[in-house]
Amino acid sequence: MKICVLGSGSKGNCLYVESHNSAIIIDQGFSHTELLKRLSSRGLDEGRIRAIIVTHEHDDHIHGVGVTARKLSIPVFGTKGTLQGKKGIFSGDESLVPIESGNSFNFGSFEIHPFRVSHDAHDPVQYCITSGKTKISVATDLGYVSTLVEQRLRGSHLVVIEANHDVEMLKSGTYPWELKQRILGKTGHLSNRNAAELLFNLNKPDPVRAVLAHLSEENNRADIAEREVLDLFESYDCNLRSLLVALQDKATPVFDI
């Protein structure tokens, strides 16, 4: 499998996953033109994309879905709540395929496992994706790590996990108190510490490969998020297999797993 986080943050999220020369993207939160630019920057071919898999209807995850689905003539998979929650982006010409959390489905060489998360959206899900013996998982936009979430992520060869904010930066920052409460709440976003603790729990029996994603531009920094994770691991004298921070304005390197 080839995996690339094409961009991650409040201005647009998209994850590219390829196997056997065909690909899917999870979310498409920026313009179609920007999608093509990001793909080209990493030598990836938009002609291989066969479907868009959507996590939830917030604009930074679904803004470009309708246009991309029409341009590439590909289906869009998402829960009914997600697809109905953002009807305005669809013209009626797209192939919209409703899915349910907890019900796996096959698409091409992929087996896709949607699982429920706690977030302030209509029926949001995140995904585990397997192809052959390889498993990758994405878990961004969730307020807390449930037992179900940890179980679903276990055994992944790559985990793309939210590290949205540094708690102290958020508390002392300029956001209105109501927004701070929402971010810190059970239907908000994971902090750096939350991400570090989850990765530490997943790092057994084999070291995990991880990408920190969905960093807040105002309430976090890449070096702070990375340091929080590494400090926790170093305090227990153990290591991850690898750790990378996904950024808003450019794609990560392509992981070949």
C-alpha positions in Angstrom: 0.0 0.0 0.0 1.0 3.6 -0.7 -0.3 6.2 1.7 0.1 10.0 1.6 -1.6 12.7 3.8 -2.2 15.3 1.1 -3.0 17.9 3.7 -4.4 18.1 7.2 -5.9 20.9 9.3 -8.8 23.3 9.5 -8.4 24.5 5.9 -8.7 21.0 4.4 -8.0 17.3 4.9 -7.3 14.5 2.4 -5.6 11.1 2.7 -4.6 9.1 -0.4 -4.4 5.3 -0.1 -3.3 3.1 -3.1 -3.0 -0.6 -3.6 -2.6 -2.7 -6.8 -2.5 0.5 -8.9 -5.9 1.8 -7.8 -6.6 4.3 -5.0 -9.2 5.9 -2.8 -9.1 9.2 -0.9 -10.5 9.7 2.5 -12.1 13.1 2.7 -11.5 16.0 0.2 -11.5 19.3 2.1 -9.9 21.6 -0.4 -10.5 22.5 -4.1 -10.1 20.0 -6.9 -7.4 22.1 -8.3 -5.5 22.0 -5.0 -6.0 18.2 -4.9 -4.4 17.8 -8.3 -1.5 20.1 -7.2 -0.8 18.1 -4.1 -1.0 14.7 -6.0 1.4 16.0 -8.6 3.8 17.2 -5.9 4.2 13.6 -4.7 4.2 11.9 -8.2 0.7 10.5 -7.6 -1.8 10.0 -10.4 -5.4 11.2 -10.0 -6.4 8.7 -12.7 -5.9 5.9 -10.2 -8.5 7.3 -7.7 -11.6 5.2 -7.8 -13.7 6.5 -4.9 -14.0 9.1 -2.1 -14.6 7.8 1.4 -16.0 10.6 3.7 -15.7 10.7 7.5 -18.2 13.5 8.3 -19.8 16.6 6.8 -17.6 19.4 8.2 -16.4 21.7 5.5 -12.7 21.0 6.0 -13.4 17.3 5.2 -16.0 17.5 2.5 -15.6 20.9 0.7 -14.2 19.5 -2.6 -15.9 16.2 -2.6 -18.7 17.0 -5.0 -16.5 18.6 -7.6 -13.9 15.9 -7.4 -16.5 13.1 -7.6 -17.9 14.7 -10.8 -14.5 15.5 -12.4 -13.2 12.0 -11.9 -16.6 10.2 -12.2 -16.1 8.3 -9.0 -18.6 7.3 -6.2 -18.7 8.9 -2.7 -19.1 6.7 0.3 -20.4 8.0 3.7 -22.9 7.5 6.4 -26.5 8.8 5.6 -26.0 11.5 8.2 -22.9 12.7 6.5 -24.2 12.6 3.0 -27.5 14.3 4.0 -25.7 16.8 6.2 -24.0 18.6 3.3 -26.4 18.2 0.4 -25.4 21.6 -1.0 -22.1 20.3 -2.4 -23.8 17.7 -4.6 -25.5 18.4 -7.9 -27.4 15.1 -8.1 -25.1 13.6 -10.7 -22.8 11.9 -8.2 -23.1 8.3 -7.2 -23.6 8.5 -3.4 -23.3 5.2 -1.5 -24.6 5.2 2.1 -22.7 3.1 4.6 -23.1 2.3 8.3 -20.6 2.4 11.1 -19.7 -1.1 12.2 -20.5 -2.6 8.7 -17.3 -3.3 6.7 -17.5 -3.2 2.9 -15.2 -4.1 0.0 -14.1 -1.8 -2.8 -11.6 -3.0 -5.3 -8.7 -4.5 -3.4 -9.6 -2.7 -0.2 -11.6 -3.8 2.8 -12.9 -0.8 4.5 -14.0 -0.8 8.2 -16.0 2.3 9.3 -16.2 2.8 13.1 -18.1 5.3 15.2 -16.4 8.2 16.9 -17.6 11.0 19.2 -17.6 14.3 17.3 -20.1 17.1 16.8 -21.3 16.0 13.4 -24.1 13.8 12.0 -23.1 10.2 12.4 -19.3 10.6 12.0 -17.0 7.7 11.4 -13.3 7.0 11.0 -11.8 4.1 9.1 -9.5 1.1 9.1 -8.5 0.0 5.6 -6.9 -3.3 4.8 -5.4 -4.7 1.6 -4.0 -8.1 1.8 -2.1 -8.3 5.1 -1.6 -4.6 5.4 -3.7 -2.4 7.6 -3.8 1.4 7.9 -6.1 3.4 10.2 -7.2 7.0 10.4 -8.7 8.6 13.5 -9.1 12.4 13.4 -11.9 14.6 14.6 -12.9 12.8 17.8 -13.4 14.1 21.3 -12.0 11.1 23.2 -10.6 7.7 22.6 -13.2 5.0 23.4 -12.4 1.4 23.9 -13.9 0.7 20.5 -11.5 3.2 18.8 -8.5 1.7 20.5 -9.6 -1.8 19.5 -10.1 -0.8 15.9 -6.7 0.9 15.6 -4.8 -2.0 17.1 -2.6 -4.0 14.7 -2.3 -1.1 12.2 0.9 -0.8 10.2 0.3 2.9 10.0 -2.0 5.1 12.2 -3.0 8.6 11.2 -4.0 10.1 14.5 -5.3 13.5 15.5 -3.1 15.8 17.7 -5.3 18.9 17.4 -4.1 21.1 20.2 -1.7 21.8 23.0 -4.1 22.1 26.0 -2.2 25.1 27.6 -2.0 27.0 24.3 -5.7 26.4 23.7 -6.7 27.6 27.2 -4.6 30.7 27.1 -5.4 31.5 23.4 -7.9 33.9 21.8 -10.7 31.5 21.1 -14.0 32.3 22.8 -14.6 30.2 25.9 -17.5 28.4 24.3 -15.3 27.2 21.4 -12.6 26.2 23.8 -15.1 24.1 25.7 -16.3 22.5 22.5 -12.8 21.5 21.4 -11.9 20.1 24.9 -15.2 18.3 25.2 -16.3 14.7 24.5 -17.4 15.7 20.9 -14.4 17.9 20.1 -10.8 17.1 19.3 -7.9 15.1 20.7 -5.0 16.9 22.3 -1.3 16.2 21.9 -1.4 14.3 25.2 -4.4 12.2 24.1 -2.6 11.3 20.9 0.6 10.4 22.8 -1.3 8.1 25.3 -3.2 6.4 22.5 0.0 5.7 20.5 1.7 4.4 23.6 -1.1 2.0 24.2 -0.9 0.8 20.6 2.8 0.4 20.6 2.6 -3.2 21.8 3.6 -5.8 20.9 5.2 -4.2 17.8 6.4 -0.5 17.5 3.8 1.6 15.6 4.3 3.9 12.7 2.3 7.1 13.2 1.4 10.4 11.6 0.1 13.2 13.8 -2.7 15.0 11.9 -5.3 17.8 12.1 -3.0 20.2 14.1 -4.6 23.5 15.0 -2.8 26.5 13.4 -3.5 28.7 16.4 -3.4 26.2 19.3 -0.5 23.9 18.3 2.8 23.6 16.6 4.4 20.6 14.9 7.4 20.6 17.2 5.2 20.8 20.3 3.0 17.9 19.2 6.0 15.8 18.2 7.8 16.5 21.5 4.8 15.6 23.6 4.6 12.1 22.0 8.4 11.5 22.1 8.6 12.7 25.8 6.0 10.1 26.8 7.8 7.3 25.0 11.2 8.4 26.3 9.9 8.4 29.9 9.2 4.7 29.5 12.4 4.1 27.6 10.6 2.9 24.5 10.3 4.0 20.9 7.9 4.2 18.0 8.8 2.7 14.7 8.5 6.2 13.1 6.7 9.5 13.8 5.8 12.3 11.3 3.6 15.4 11.6 1.2 16.1 8.7 0.9 19.8 7.8 -1.8 22.0 6.4 -0.1 23.5 3.4 1.7 20.5 1.8 1.6 16.7 1.4 3.6 14.3 3.5 6.1 12.0 1.8 4.5 8.8 0.4 4.6 5.9 2.8 5.2 2.6 1.0 4.0 -0.2 3.4 
